[in-house]
Amino acid sequence: MRRWILALVLALALVAAACGGNDDTGSGGDAPPVSAEEAEPEAPEPQDTESEEAESEVEPQAPEPEEGEPEPAEPEDTEPEETAAEEAAPEEPEPEPVVLTASYRGVTESEIKIGVGFVDVTEFGIDNGDHEAQWQAAIDRANDAGGVNGRLLVPVFGQYSPVDDSAIEAVCVEFIEDEEVFAFVGFVLWDGVLCYTELYGVLAVNTAEMAPDVLGRSGGLLFTTQGGLIERIASLVNAAKADGLIDGRKIQIHASNDDESLLGPVQELVEAAGGTVTRAVSGTAPPGDVPAGEAEVDVWIERAEADGVDAVLAFNTAGYGAVGGVERAGSDLVVITDSVSKAGYVELGYDPSQVDLYAYGFPTLQDYYNAGEAGVRECVENYETRSGNIVNVNVPNPRPNNLPPTIRSCRGVELFVAIATAAGPVLTQESFLEAARGLGSFDLTGTTSASLGEGKYSADNAPLVRLYWDSENSEFVSGN
């Protein structure tokens, strides 16, 4: 049972990880101040005014032409034409070519070595396709476009079970101590990335969503393609407020055991949006003990009814249990959540159609692909062309489910290349960090808005949108 629950948690994390500036006014800056000596022109030399007056008195006046007499023709311009030499502006000298050097560990004059890590989840019955081929295709695409200021990306690959801490650490040690990579670029869940950032002080570009405490412990060395967790919950609250579900309403907040530390910040978000929080609760049932977890939620729903609550806001993974609890109680409570993985409902036997559910999430990758937006189709076609494999896009229950990891690989490479390119020809850890602080907005596959800046380490800015449960296909879809 615990193994099944673990597989479910992994499936939710994998799905979540797949979804997905500086203000340039165009002014050229202030001109340098002009000194007083430069501003005041020299006084003209005094002239002999008397002689000028005398000359003007005797100056003959031109006779008035008689009526009907034609005006004299203007003399033709006899100035010589500019010579060809004058017309041809001198050519500006060619700029000196930038000489690339071995500027940092893992960086040579022609290459940047990166450690590319990804999860192996086949032991849980999950097939995500050929991860190495997905990343290699994204890297080849970047290299064909010029790489990073002329340097090519050279990957070293490693894989690990997402629940095997020793395997995750072993790959980390191999990348840093044996391969001496410049940075980690890949996918590692939860706090596994801290081996790179906290333990070794190495840069990491991750394609999984990172909790605020992991970002904080990474000391500015960790960047993620995903949106920040707090930012996502803020978007959830804003979207619910826009739908009239927060302002002036009584709200009960649900969190999972892992997200207990976020209850305070989320309560502040709800109250700032005009809601009144009656209770903020988090799970205490042992992981994997579904009956105990359901019993706990049932008590919360009873208290919500007694408190006259209008809606339950259950964020991150807590929404699945909240929907199940409201369904079991037959309650008319509104459930507001960003828990939109179909596996979380189908595997636990909960039916979202039986609940007054307001679910919010990102537009699906299929939506982007079908609309030809956010670079999703280009990423898919690049992988299919280079690998010879087919990506299952509009396929119910796909196997392999290789669309999410294909998009992850494009996003990870794009984020690294964007920062490293902005760092300039002298690529070091410090120049990389400085470039990230001033990067601003940039294009990122799988989202309509991405940026990095001072204190901002999560790239994706796309707001959540309302999603609806499709009972026929047991999944969430965009539109009504």
Secondary structure by P-SEA (a helix, b strand, c coil): caaaaaaaaaaaaaaaaacccccccccccccccccccccccccccccaaaaaaaaaaaccccccccccccccccccccccccccccccccccccccccccccccccccccbbbbbbbbbbccccccccccaaaaaaaaaaaaaaacccccbbbbbbbbbbccccaaaaaaaaaaacccccccccccccccccccccccccbbbbbbcccccaaaaaaacccbbbccccaaaaaaaaaaaaaaacccccbbbbbbbccccccaaaaaaaaaaaabbbbcbbbbbcccccaaaaaaaaaaaaaaaaaaacccbbbbcccaaaaaaaaaaaacccbbbbbcccccccccccccccccccccccccccaaaaaaacccaaaaaaaaaaaaccccccccccccccccaaaaaaaaaaaaaaaaaaaaacccccaaaaaaaaaacccccccccccccccccccccccccccbbbbccccccccccc
